[in-house]
Amino acid sequence: MTEPIHKGKDLPPVWVIHSASNGDSEAMEQVIRYYANYMSRLCTRTLYDKDGTPHVCVDTHMKRCLEIRLIRAVMRT
C-alpha cells in the first residue's frame, strides 16, 4: 500500500506523527518541515516603506506562533 499524497507532496508517515507525539524531537522537526511552506504562505504580509513601495515578507513572529500551535496539537494526540 502506498503512502497518501496531498497536493503532490507525500504526507508524513503515521509513525513519524506518533513518534512526534511521544516526544521525539527529530520526528517533530519532520512534521514542522512538512508544514513550513504552508505556514510561510499563511504568514506572508505586504509591508510598505515611507515612499509607499510594497515589500512582501514573512511575519516571523506569526510563523513561530503557528509552529508552537502545531507542536501543541501534535503533542495532544
PDB file of N, CA, C and O in Angstrom:
ATOM      1  N   MET A   1       0.842  -1.182   0.000  1.00  0.00           N
ATOM      2  CA  MET A   1       0.000   0.000   0.000  1.00  0.00           C
ATOM      3  C   MET A   1       0.883   1.240   0.000  1.00  0.00           C
ATOM      4  O   MET A   1       1.855   1.308   0.753  1.00  0.00           O
ATOM      5  N   THR A   2       0.560   2.206  -0.824  1.00  0.00           N
ATOM      6  CA  THR A   2       1.375   3.410  -0.931  1.00  0.00           C
ATOM      7  C   THR A   2       0.907   4.460   0.066  1.00  0.00           C
ATOM      8  O   THR A   2      -0.236   4.450   0.522  1.00  0.00           O
ATOM      9  N   GLU A   3       1.826   5.365   0.390  1.00  0.00           N
ATOM     10  CA  GLU A   3       1.504   6.476   1.283  1.00  0.00           C
ATOM     11  C   GLU A   3       0.619   7.471   0.543  1.00  0.00           C
ATOM     12  O   GLU A   3       0.816   7.685  -0.653  1.00  0.00           O
ATOM     13  N   PRO A   4      -0.359   8.090   1.224  1.00  0.00           N
ATOM     14  CA  PRO A   4      -1.204   9.079   0.558  1.00  0.00           C
ATOM     15  C   PRO A   4      -0.407  10.329   0.180  1.00  0.00           C
ATOM     16  O   PRO A   4       0.587  10.663   0.825  1.00  0.00           O
ATOM     17  N   ILE A   5      -0.852  11.004  -0.858  1.00  0.00           N
ATOM     18  CA  ILE A   5      -0.195  12.222  -1.339  1.00  0.00           C
ATOM     19  C   ILE A   5      -1.179  13.373  -1.220  1.00  0.00           C
ATOM     20  O   ILE A   5      -2.341  13.242  -1.605  1.00  0.00           O
ATOM     21  N   HIS A   6      -0.720  14.501  -0.689  1.00  0.00           N
ATOM     22  CA  HIS A   6      -1.554  15.681  -0.536  1.00  0.00           C
ATOM     23  C   HIS A   6      -0.969  16.803  -1.380  1.00  0.00           C
ATOM     24  O   HIS A   6       0.107  17.319  -1.074  1.00  0.00           O
ATOM     25  N   LYS A   7      -1.668  17.179  -2.433  1.00  0.00           N
ATOM     26  CA  LYS A   7      -1.238  18.251  -3.340  1.00  0.00           C
ATOM     27  C   LYS A   7       0.181  18.009  -3.861  1.00  0.00           C
ATOM     28  O   LYS A   7       1.008  18.921  -3.883  1.00  0.00           O
ATOM     29  N   GLY A   8       0.448  16.781  -4.275  1.00  0.00           N
ATOM     30  CA  GLY A   8       1.732  16.456  -4.865  1.00  0.00           C
ATOM     31  C   GLY A   8       2.849  16.234  -3.875  1.00  0.00           C
ATOM     32  O   GLY A   8       3.989  16.017  -4.286  1.00  0.00           O
ATOM     33  N   LYS A   9       2.566  16.280  -2.587  1.00  0.00           N
ATOM     34  CA  LYS A   9       3.587  16.135  -1.564  1.00  0.00           C
ATOM     35  C   LYS A   9       3.204  14.972  -0.657  1.00  0.00           C
ATOM     36  O   LYS A   9       2.079  14.915  -0.161  1.00  0.00           O
ATOM     37  N   ASP A  10       4.137  14.042  -0.438  1.00  0.00           N
ATOM     38  CA  ASP A  10       3.854  12.894   0.424  1.00  0.00           C
ATOM     39  C   ASP A  10       3.570  13.367   1.845  1.00  0.00           C
ATOM     40  O   ASP A  10       4.300  14.193   2.392  1.00  0.00           O
ATOM     41  N   LEU A  11       2.505  12.835   2.433  1.00  0.00           N
ATOM     42  CA  LEU A  11       2.204  13.127   3.825  1.00  0.00           C
ATOM     43  C   LEU A  11       3.214  12.424   4.717  1.00  0.00           C
ATOM     44  O   LEU A  11       3.741  11.375   4.346  1.00  0.00           O
ATOM     45  N   PRO A  12       3.492  12.990   5.894  1.00  0.00           N
ATOM     46  CA  PRO A  12       4.401  12.282   6.801  1.00  0.00           C
ATOM     47  C   PRO A  12       3.786  10.945   7.206  1.00  0.00           C
ATOM     48  O   PRO A  12       2.576  10.860   7.418  1.00  0.00           O
ATOM     49  N   PRO A  13       4.592   9.921   7.312  1.00  0.00           N
ATOM     50  CA  PRO A  13       4.052   8.621   7.733  1.00  0.00           C
ATOM     51  C   PRO A  13       3.447   8.707   9.137  1.00  0.00           C
ATOM     52  O   PRO A  13       3.827   9.558   9.941  1.00  0.00           O
ATOM     53  N   VAL A  14       2.520   7.829   9.406  1.00  0.00           N
ATOM     54  CA  VAL A  14       1.840   7.825  10.703  1.00  0.00           C
ATOM     55  C   VAL A  14       2.838   7.600  11.837  1.00  0.00           C
ATOM     56  O   VAL A  14       2.691   8.176  12.915  1.00  0.00           O
ATOM     57  N   TRP A  15       3.845   6.772  11.604  1.00  0.00           N
ATOM     58  CA  TRP A  15       4.811   6.503  12.667  1.00  0.00           C
ATOM     59  C   TRP A  15       5.604   7.751  13.040  1.00  0.00           C
ATOM     60  O   TRP A  15       6.032   7.893  14.186  1.00  0.00           O
ATOM     61  N   VAL A  16       5.806   8.663  12.077  1.00  0.00           N
ATOM     62  CA  VAL A  16       6.526   9.912  12.378  1.00  0.00           C
ATOM     63  C   VAL A  16       5.668  10.774  13.298  1.00  0.00           C
ATOM     64  O   VAL A  16       6.169  11.323  14.279  1.00  0.00           O
ATOM     65  N   ILE A  17       4.389  10.896  12.988  1.00  0.00           N
ATOM     66  CA  ILE A  17       3.500  11.703  13.819  1.00  0.00           C
ATOM     67  C   ILE A  17       3.359  11.061  15.198  1.00  0.00           C
ATOM     68  O   ILE A  17       3.333  11.761  16.210  1.00  0.00           O
ATOM     69  N   HIS A  18       3.269   9.748  15.239  1.00  0.00           N
ATOM     70  CA  HIS A  18       3.172   9.045  16.526  1.00  0.00           C
ATOM     71  C   HIS A  18       4.445   9.274  17.349  1.00  0.00           C
ATOM     72  O   HIS A  18       4.367   9.531  18.550  1.00  0.00           O
ATOM     73  N   SER A  19       5.596   9.184  16.716  1.00  0.00           N
ATOM     74  CA  SER A  19       6.868   9.421  17.421  1.00  0.00           C
ATOM     75  C   SER A  19       6.951  10.864  17.914  1.00  0.00           C
ATOM     76  O   SER A  19       7.426  11.124  19.020  1.00  0.00           O
ATOM     77  N   ALA A  20       6.483  11.801  17.083  1.00  0.00           N
ATOM     78  CA  ALA A  20       6.500  13.206  17.487  1.00  0.00           C
ATOM     79  C   ALA A  20       5.594  13.431  18.689  1.00  0.00           C
ATOM     80  O   ALA A  20       5.940  14.198  19.588  1.00  0.00           O
ATOM     81  N   SER A  21       4.444  12.775  18.717  1.00  0.00           N
ATOM     82  CA  SER A  21       3.534  12.947  19.847  1.00  0.00           C
ATOM     83  C   SER A  21       4.077  12.313  21.122  1.00  0.00           C
ATOM     84  O   SER A  21       3.648  12.656  22.224  1.00  0.00           O
ATOM     85  N   ASN A  22       5.024  11.388  20.968  1.00  0.00           N
ATOM     86  CA  ASN A  22       5.666  10.780  22.135  1.00  0.00           C
ATOM     87  C   ASN A  22       6.936  11.511  22.552  1.00  0.00           C
ATOM     88  O   ASN A  22       7.646  11.056  23.450  1.00  0.00           O
ATOM     89  N   GLY A  23       7.230  12.640  21.907  1.00  0.00           N
ATOM     90  CA  GLY A  23       8.358  13.464  22.340  1.00  0.00           C
ATOM     91  C   GLY A  23       9.623  13.336  21.522  1.00  0.00           C
ATOM     92  O   GLY A  23      10.646  13.895  21.917  1.00  0.00           O
ATOM     93  N   ASP A  24       9.609  12.635  20.413  1.00  0.00           N
ATOM     94  CA  ASP A  24      10.798  12.507  19.570  1.00  0.00           C
ATOM     95  C   ASP A  24      11.024  13.822  18.827  1.00  0.00           C
ATOM     96  O   ASP A  24      10.217  14.206  17.981  1.00  0.00           O
ATOM     97  N   SER A  25      12.114  14.507  19.140  1.00  0.00           N
ATOM     98  CA  SER A  25      12.358  15.831  18.566  1.00  0.00           C
ATOM     99  C   SER A  25      12.649  15.783  17.072  1.00  0.00           C
ATOM    100  O   SER A  25      12.274  16.702  16.344  1.00  0.00           O
ATOM    101  N   GLU A  26      13.312  14.729  16.600  1.00  0.00           N
ATOM    102  CA  GLU A  26      13.592  14.611  15.163  1.00  0.00           C
ATOM    103  C   GLU A  26      12.305  14.409  14.369  1.00  0.00           C
ATOM    104  O   GLU A  26      12.144  14.970  13.285  1.00  0.00           O
ATOM    105  N   ALA A  27      11.400  13.614  14.907  1.00  0.00           N
ATOM    106  CA  ALA A  27      10.112  13.394  14.247  1.00  0.00           C
ATOM    107  C   ALA A  27       9.304  14.691  14.229  1.00  0.00           C
ATOM    108  O   ALA A  27       8.652  15.005  13.234  1.00  0.00           O
ATOM    109  N   MET A  28       9.348  15.445  15.334  1.00  0.00           N
ATOM    110  CA  MET A  28       8.632  16.717  15.380  1.00  0.00           C
ATOM    111  C   MET A  28       9.208  17.683  14.350  1.00  0.00           C
ATOM    112  O   MET A  28       8.467  18.442  13.725  1.00  0.00           O
ATOM    113  N   GLU A  29      10.509  17.658  14.176  1.00  0.00           N
ATOM    114  CA  GLU A  29      11.148  18.507  13.177  1.00  0.00           C
ATOM    115  C   GLU A  29      10.675  18.146  11.774  1.00  0.00           C
ATOM    116  O   GLU A  29      10.482  19.031  10.940  1.00  0.00           O
ATOM    117  N   GLN A  30      10.488  16.865  11.507  1.00  0.00           N
ATOM    118  CA  GLN A  30       9.970  16.435  10.202  1.00  0.00           C
ATOM    119  C   GLN A  30       8.560  16.958   9.982  1.00  0.00           C
ATOM    120  O   GLN A  30       8.230  17.404   8.883  1.00  0.00           O
ATOM    121  N   VAL A  31       7.726  16.910  11.012  1.00  0.00           N
ATOM    122  CA  VAL A  31       6.353  17.411  10.898  1.00  0.00           C
ATOM    123  C   VAL A  31       6.370  18.918  10.652  1.00  0.00           C
ATOM    124  O   VAL A  31       5.631  19.417   9.804  1.00  0.00           O
ATOM    125  N   ILE A  32       7.201  19.636  11.382  1.00  0.00           N
ATOM    126  CA  ILE A  32       7.288  21.090  11.205  1.00  0.00           C
ATOM    127  C   ILE A  32       7.792  21.423   9.804  1.00  0.00           C
ATOM    128  O   ILE A  32       7.278  22.340   9.164  1.00  0.00           O
ATOM    129  N   ARG A  33       8.804  20.679   9.317  1.00  0.00           N
ATOM    130  CA  ARG A  33       9.311  20.917   7.967  1.00  0.00           C
ATOM    131  C   ARG A  33       8.249  20.658   6.909  1.00  0.00           C
ATOM    132  O   ARG A  33       8.201  21.348   5.890  1.00  0.00           O
ATOM    133  N   TYR A  34       7.389  19.656   7.149  1.00  0.00           N
ATOM    134  CA  TYR A  34       6.325  19.356   6.195  1.00  0.00           C
ATOM    135  C   TYR A  34       5.383  20.555   6.038  1.00  0.00           C
ATOM    136  O   TYR A  34       4.960  20.874   4.926  1.00  0.00           O
ATOM    137  N   TYR A  35       5.063  21.209   7.137  1.00  0.00           N
ATOM    138  CA  TYR A  35       4.114  22.322   7.107  1.00  0.00           C
ATOM    139  C   TYR A  35       4.779  23.702   6.977  1.00  0.00           C
ATOM    140  O   TYR A  35       4.072  24.709   6.965  1.00  0.00           O
ATOM    141  N   ALA A  36       6.092  23.776   6.882  1.00  0.00           N
ATOM    142  CA  ALA A  36       6.806  25.060   6.882  1.00  0.00           C
ATOM    143  C   ALA A  36       6.388  25.969   5.726  1.00  0.00           C
ATOM    144  O   ALA A  36       6.139  27.156   5.938  1.00  0.00           O
ATOM    145  N   ASN A  37       6.310  25.433   4.516  1.00  0.00           N
ATOM    146  CA  ASN A  37       5.931  26.276   3.369  1.00  0.00           C
ATOM    147  C   ASN A  37       4.507  26.788   3.502  1.00  0.00           C
ATOM    148  O   ASN A  37       4.225  27.943   3.182  1.00  0.00           O
ATOM    149  N   TYR A  38       3.609  25.933   3.973  1.00  0.00           N
ATOM    150  CA  TYR A  38       2.216  26.340   4.166  1.00  0.00           C
ATOM    151  C   TYR A  38       2.118  27.447   5.217  1.00  0.00           C
ATOM    152  O   TYR A  38       1.391  28.422   5.027  1.00  0.00           O
ATOM    153  N   MET A  39       2.844  27.299   6.315  1.00  0.00           N
ATOM    154  CA  MET A  39       2.818  28.330   7.356  1.00  0.00           C
ATOM    155  C   MET A  39       3.432  29.628   6.842  1.00  0.00           C
ATOM    156  O   MET A  39       2.963  30.713   7.186  1.00  0.00           O
ATOM    157  N   SER A  40       4.471  29.528   6.026  1.00  0.00           N
ATOM    158  CA  SER A  40       5.071  30.741   5.455  1.00  0.00           C
ATOM    159  C   SER A  40       4.079  31.471   4.561  1.00  0.00           C
ATOM    160  O   SER A  40       3.999  32.700   4.588  1.00  0.00           O
ATOM    161  N   ARG A  41       3.324  30.718   3.773  1.00  0.00           N
ATOM    162  CA  ARG A  41       2.305  31.353   2.929  1.00  0.00           C
ATOM    163  C   ARG A  41       1.232  32.024   3.761  1.00  0.00           C
ATOM    164  O   ARG A  41       0.766  33.110   3.415  1.00  0.00           O
ATOM    165  N   LEU A  42       0.835  31.392   4.855  1.00  0.00           N
ATOM    166  CA  LEU A  42      -0.177  31.997   5.720  1.00  0.00           C
ATOM    167  C   LEU A  42       0.327  33.277   6.385  1.00  0.00           C
ATOM    168  O   LEU A  42      -0.457  34.180   6.675  1.00  0.00           O
ATOM    169  N   CYS A  43       1.624  33.351   6.622  1.00  0.00           N
ATOM    170  CA  CYS A  43       2.202  34.477   7.356  1.00  0.00           C
ATOM    171  C   CYS A  43       2.815  35.536   6.447  1.00  0.00           C
ATOM    172  O   CYS A  43       3.482  36.448   6.936  1.00  0.00           O
ATOM    173  N   THR A  44       2.607  35.439   5.157  1.00  0.00           N
ATOM    174  CA  THR A  44       3.160  36.414   4.227  1.00  0.00           C
ATOM    175  C   THR A  44       2.349  37.700   4.293  1.00  0.00           C
ATOM    176  O   THR A  44       1.123  37.682   4.191  1.00  0.00           O
ATOM    177  N   ARG A  45       3.044  38.806   4.464  1.00  0.00           N
ATOM    178  CA  ARG A  45       2.414  40.119   4.578  1.00  0.00           C
ATOM    179  C   ARG A  45       3.066  41.088   3.599  1.00  0.00           C
ATOM    180  O   ARG A  45       4.239  40.947   3.254  1.00  0.00           O
ATOM    181  N   THR A  46       2.289  42.069   3.160  1.00  0.00           N
ATOM    182  CA  THR A  46       2.831  43.136   2.333  1.00  0.00           C
ATOM    183  C   THR A  46       3.005  44.364   3.214  1.00  0.00           C
ATOM    184  O   THR A  46       2.041  44.890   3.770  1.00  0.00           O
ATOM    185  N   LEU A  47       4.247  44.808   3.333  1.00  0.00           N
ATOM    186  CA  LEU A  47       4.566  45.993   4.125  1.00  0.00           C
ATOM    187  C   LEU A  47       4.977  47.108   3.177  1.00  0.00           C
ATOM    188  O   LEU A  47       5.497  46.845   2.093  1.00  0.00           O
ATOM    189  N   TYR A  48       4.750  48.326   3.575  1.00  0.00           N
ATOM    190  CA  TYR A  48       5.064  49.487   2.744  1.00  0.00           C
ATOM    191  C   TYR A  48       6.086  50.360   3.460  1.00  0.00           C
ATOM    192  O   TYR A  48       5.959  50.623   4.655  1.00  0.00           O
ATOM    193  N   ASP A  49       7.114  50.815   2.713  1.00  0.00           N
ATOM    194  CA  ASP A  49       8.076  51.733   3.306  1.00  0.00           C
ATOM    195  C   ASP A  49       7.537  53.149   3.232  1.00  0.00           C
ATOM    196  O   ASP A  49       6.405  53.357   2.794  1.00  0.00           O
ATOM    197  N   LYS A  50       8.345  54.147   3.662  1.00  0.00           N
ATOM    198  CA  LYS A  50       7.830  55.518   3.707  1.00  0.00           C
ATOM    199  C   LYS A  50       7.527  56.090   2.335  1.00  0.00           C
ATOM    200  O   LYS A  50       6.750  57.038   2.221  1.00  0.00           O
ATOM    201  N   ASP A  51       8.123  55.533   1.295  1.00  0.00           N
ATOM    202  CA  ASP A  51       7.844  56.004  -0.064  1.00  0.00           C
ATOM    203  C   ASP A  51       6.619  55.323  -0.664  1.00  0.00           C
ATOM    204  O   ASP A  51       6.191  55.676  -1.763  1.00  0.00           O
ATOM    205  N   GLY A  52       6.057  54.361   0.037  1.00  0.00           N
ATOM    206  CA  GLY A  52       4.892  53.649  -0.456  1.00  0.00           C
ATOM    207  C   GLY A  52       5.225  52.425  -1.283  1.00  0.00           C
ATOM    208  O   GLY A  52       4.333  51.830  -1.888  1.00  0.00           O
ATOM    209  N   THR A  53       6.495  52.037  -1.323  1.00  0.00           N
ATOM    210  CA  THR A  53       6.906  50.856  -2.075  1.00  0.00           C
ATOM    211  C   THR A  53       6.537  49.594  -1.291  1.00  0.00           C
ATOM    212  O   THR A  53       6.912  49.454  -0.127  1.00  0.00           O
ATOM    213  N   PRO A  54       5.808  48.683  -1.923  1.00  0.00           N
ATOM    214  CA  PRO A  54       5.414  47.466  -1.197  1.00  0.00           C
ATOM    215  C   PRO A  54       6.558  46.453  -1.113  1.00  0.00           C
ATOM    216  O   PRO A  54       7.344  46.307  -2.049  1.00  0.00           O
ATOM    217  N   HIS A  55       6.635  45.770   0.003  1.00  0.00           N
ATOM    218  CA  HIS A  55       7.612  44.705   0.231  1.00  0.00           C
ATOM    219  C   HIS A  55       6.870  43.513   0.806  1.00  0.00           C
ATOM    220  O   HIS A  55       6.190  43.621   1.826  1.00  0.00           O
ATOM    221  N   VAL A  56       7.006  42.381   0.144  1.00  0.00           N
ATOM    222  CA  VAL A  56       6.366  41.155   0.622  1.00  0.00           C
ATOM    223  C   VAL A  56       7.366  40.420   1.508  1.00  0.00           C
ATOM    224  O   VAL A  56       8.503  40.178   1.103  1.00  0.00           O
ATOM    225  N   CYS A  57       6.936  40.067   2.715  1.00  0.00           N
ATOM    226  CA  CYS A  57       7.824  39.352   3.628  1.00  0.00           C
ATOM    227  C   CYS A  57       7.010  38.432   4.528  1.00  0.00           C
ATOM    228  O   CYS A  57       5.788  38.545   4.623  1.00  0.00           O
ATOM    229  N   VAL A  58       7.714  37.525   5.181  1.00  0.00           N
ATOM    230  CA  VAL A  58       7.082  36.587   6.100  1.00  0.00           C
ATOM    231  C   VAL A  58       7.145  37.168   7.502  1.00  0.00           C
ATOM    232  O   VAL A  58       8.212  37.568   7.968  1.00  0.00           O
ATOM    233  N   ASP A  59       5.997  37.213   8.174  1.00  0.00           N
ATOM    234  CA  ASP A  59       5.928  37.662   9.560  1.00  0.00           C
ATOM    235  C   ASP A  59       6.456  36.524  10.434  1.00  0.00           C
ATOM    236  O   ASP A  59       5.741  35.559  10.703  1.00  0.00           O
ATOM    237  N   THR A  60       7.706  36.642  10.874  1.00  0.00           N
ATOM    238  CA  THR A  60       8.353  35.547  11.594  1.00  0.00           C
ATOM    239  C   THR A  60       7.701  35.286  12.949  1.00  0.00           C
ATOM    240  O   THR A  60       7.661  34.144  13.407  1.00  0.00           O
ATOM    241  N   HIS A  61       7.193  36.325  13.589  1.00  0.00           N
ATOM    242  CA  HIS A  61       6.520  36.133  14.876  1.00  0.00           C
ATOM    243  C   HIS A  61       5.255  35.290  14.698  1.00  0.00           C
ATOM    244  O   HIS A  61       4.997  34.371  15.476  1.00  0.00           O
ATOM    245  N   MET A  62       4.483  35.607  13.680  1.00  0.00           N
ATOM    246  CA  MET A  62       3.262  34.849  13.423  1.00  0.00           C
ATOM    247  C   MET A  62       3.592  33.407  13.036  1.00  0.00           C
ATOM    248  O   MET A  62       2.898  32.478  13.449  1.00  0.00           O
ATOM    249  N   LYS A  63       4.647  33.221  12.246  1.00  0.00           N
ATOM    250  CA  LYS A  63       5.037  31.866  11.852  1.00  0.00           C
ATOM    251  C   LYS A  63       5.459  31.055  13.066  1.00  0.00           C
ATOM    252  O   LYS A  63       5.113  29.879  13.179  1.00  0.00           O
ATOM    253  N   ARG A  64       6.200  31.672  13.971  1.00  0.00           N
ATOM    254  CA  ARG A  64       6.619  30.976  15.187  1.00  0.00           C
ATOM    255  C   ARG A  64       5.405  30.588  16.027  1.00  0.00           C
ATOM    256  O   ARG A  64       5.369  29.500  16.603  1.00  0.00           O
ATOM    257  N   CYS A  65       4.404  31.480  16.100  1.00  0.00           N
ATOM    258  CA  CYS A  65       3.176  31.162  16.840  1.00  0.00           C
ATOM    259  C   CYS A  65       2.456  29.964  16.219  1.00  0.00           C
ATOM    260  O   CYS A  65       1.943  29.108  16.940  1.00  0.00           O
ATOM    261  N   LEU A  66       2.417  29.899  14.886  1.00  0.00           N
ATOM    262  CA  LEU A  66       1.794  28.756  14.219  1.00  0.00           C
ATOM    263  C   LEU A  66       2.569  27.465  14.482  1.00  0.00           C
ATOM    264  O   LEU A  66       1.972  26.406  14.674  1.00  0.00           O
ATOM    265  N   GLU A  67       3.892  27.556  14.491  1.00  0.00           N
ATOM    266  CA  GLU A  67       4.706  26.375  14.788  1.00  0.00           C
ATOM    267  C   GLU A  67       4.427  25.866  16.198  1.00  0.00           C
ATOM    268  O   GLU A  67       4.322  24.660  16.420  1.00  0.00           O
ATOM    269  N   ILE A  68       4.309  26.781  17.141  1.00  0.00           N
ATOM    270  CA  ILE A  68       4.018  26.399  18.527  1.00  0.00           C
ATOM    271  C   ILE A  68       2.651  25.733  18.624  1.00  0.00           C
ATOM    272  O   ILE A  68       2.487  24.737  19.329  1.00  0.00           O
ATOM    273  N   ARG A  69       1.677  26.283  17.915  1.00  0.00           N
ATOM    274  CA  ARG A  69       0.341  25.671  17.923  1.00  0.00           C
ATOM    275  C   ARG A  69       0.362  24.282  17.293  1.00  0.00           C
ATOM    276  O   ARG A  69      -0.334  23.378  17.756  1.00  0.00           O
ATOM    277  N   LEU A  70       1.158  24.108  16.236  1.00  0.00           N
ATOM    278  CA  LEU A  70       1.299  22.798  15.607  1.00  0.00           C
ATOM    279  C   LEU A  70       1.915  21.808  16.586  1.00  0.00           C
ATOM    280  O   LEU A  70       1.440  20.679  16.705  1.00  0.00           O
ATOM    281  N   ILE A  71       2.961  22.217  17.283  1.00  0.00           N
ATOM    282  CA  ILE A  71       3.614  21.343  18.266  1.00  0.00           C
ATOM    283  C   ILE A  71       2.628  20.944  19.347  1.00  0.00           C
ATOM    284  O   ILE A  71       2.559  19.774  19.724  1.00  0.00           O
ATOM    285  N   ARG A  72       1.867  21.903  19.848  1.00  0.00           N
ATOM    286  CA  ARG A  72       0.868  21.594  20.881  1.00  0.00           C
ATOM    287  C   ARG A  72      -0.175  20.613  20.373  1.00  0.00           C
ATOM    288  O   ARG A  72      -0.569  19.692  21.088  1.00  0.00           O
ATOM    289  N   ALA A  73      -0.622  20.810  19.136  1.00  0.00           N
ATOM    290  CA  ALA A  73      -1.639  19.918  18.561  1.00  0.00           C
ATOM    291  C   ALA A  73      -1.106  18.501  18.410  1.00  0.00           C
ATOM    292  O   ALA A  73      -1.817  17.536  18.692  1.00  0.00           O
ATOM    293  N   VAL A  74       0.127  18.372  17.972  1.00  0.00           N
ATOM    294  CA  VAL A  74       0.721  17.044  17.808  1.00  0.00           C
ATOM    295  C   VAL A  74       0.913  16.381  19.170  1.00  0.00           C
ATOM    296  O   VAL A  74       0.693  15.178  19.313  1.00  0.00           O
ATOM    297  N   MET A  75       1.317  17.150  20.151  1.00  0.00           N
ATOM    298  CA  MET A  75       1.553  16.583  21.489  1.00  0.00           C
ATOM    299  C   MET A  75       0.263  16.148  22.165  1.00  0.00           C
ATOM    300  O   MET A  75       0.291  15.274  23.032  1.00  0.00           O
ATOM    301  N   ARG A  76      -0.875  16.742  21.787  1.00  0.00           N
ATOM    302  CA  ARG A  76      -2.161  16.362  22.374  1.00  0.00           C
ATOM    303  C   ARG A  76      -2.659  15.019  21.864  1.00  0.00           C
ATOM    304  O   ARG A  76      -3.442  14.357  22.545  1.00  0.00           O
ATOM    305  N   THR A  77      -2.215  14.597  20.666  1.00  0.00           N
ATOM    306  CA  THR A  77      -2.725  13.354  20.084  1.00  0.00           C
ATOM    307  C   THR A  77      -2.128  12.129  20.730  1.00  0.00           C
ATOM    308  O   THR A  77      -2.459  11.007  20.348  1.00  0.00           O
TER     309      THR A  77
END
